[in-house]
Amino acid sequence: MKFLNAAVLAALFCSGCVTVNLSEDGETAKDALAHIRGDYRITAGLPVTATLRSVDGVPLKFWQSGADVSSGKHRLLVDCRVAAAEKLSRHELNVDVHAGEHYYFVAEASPHQGCTEVRFVAKD
């Protein structure tokens, strides 16, 4: 039984590790793409999560937490969840990304209001 629990936990942990390649041709080398990372859908009790739901109208699968995209403008849908408030909100972000850069989301939230803002930032 312990082995089964460990296997399930390992599968859940790795379920959020997959990034989808959404470049125009689907075959562009990773270093020529921008990487957008959202939080994992399995949250393990995190108080606030910002999950990437879709890029340019293409929904991410349950196990995908990020996307590699071509340089340029993109439309992102991000779900922001505040556990204490039991609130979920969807945010549309229109962003401009550059090849080789890594990006992530920062959520502004309160336990009473839920997410008030989701910002898209470049990793330093």
N, C-alpha and C positions, 0 to 999 in steps of 0.2 A: 504494500500500500504506500509506503514511503517513497518508493521508486516512482510510482504513478504520480504522486503529488509533485515530486521534483521534476518529472517530465512535463507535467502540465504547466508548472511555473516557468520552466525554461521556454516552452512554446509560447506562453503569453508574453514573456520578456522579449523574445525575438520577434513577436508579431508586430511590434511597433518599429522595427529596425529597417524596414524596407522603404526605399525611395523609388519613386516612379520617374522614368525619363520621359518628359513631355516636350522635348526639343522638336523643332519643326519636322525633321526627318526621322526622329526616334533613334538615331545612331550616332549623334554627335559625341565626341570624346568628352568625358566628364570635366576636364580642365577648361573646355571651351563653353561650359554652361554655368549658370548661376544656381546655387543650391538654396532652397527655401525649406526651413525646418519648422515643423509644428510640434506640439506636445504629443506624447503617445496617447492613444485612446484608452488604454488601461492605465488608470491614474494612480492606483495604490494609495489613495487618500490625499493626494495633493489638494491644497485649498483652492487654487485657481489654475485652470488649464485653458490654453488657446490651441485648438485643434484645427489644422488645415483640412477643409472639407472638399474644396475643388479649386482648380486652376483653369481659367479661361473656359469655364463651363464643363470641364472634364472632372467628374467626381473621383476622389481617391477611394481606394478599397479600404476595408476595415483595418488591414494590416499595414497600410502605408501611412507614414507620418510626415513625409517630406516629398519634395519634387525637385528635379533638375530641369531647368528651363533655359531657352535661348535668351540672349540679351534682348532687352526691349521692354515694352509695356505689357502688363498682365493684370487680369482681374482675379482676385482671390476671394474666396468665401471662407471665413474663419468662425468656428463656434467657440464661444467663451463660456466656461462653466465655473460658477462659484459654488463650491460644495456647501458652505455654511448657510447660504441663502437658498440653496436648491434652485438656483436660477441658471438658465441657459439662454444666451443671446447669440444671434448671428450678425456678423459684421462683414460688409463688402469693402475691400481695399483695392484701389487701383494704384499699382506700383510700377516703378521702372527699375529694372535690375541690370547688372553688368556681369559679363562672363568672368568666372573665377572667384566671384564674391559669394559669401555665405550670409544668409539672412535668417532672422527668427522674429518671433512676436513677443511683445511685452504688453501684458494686460493691466489696466488700471481698474481696480474693483474694490467694492466694499461689501461687507456681509449683508447690509440692508438693501442696497441698490443693485447688486450684481455687478456685471462689467459695465463700466461707463465709457471705456475707450480701449481699443486694441491698436497698438503702434507696431509698425513694421520697421525693423532696424537692421543695419549691417553689423556683422560680427567684427569686432576689432582685431 
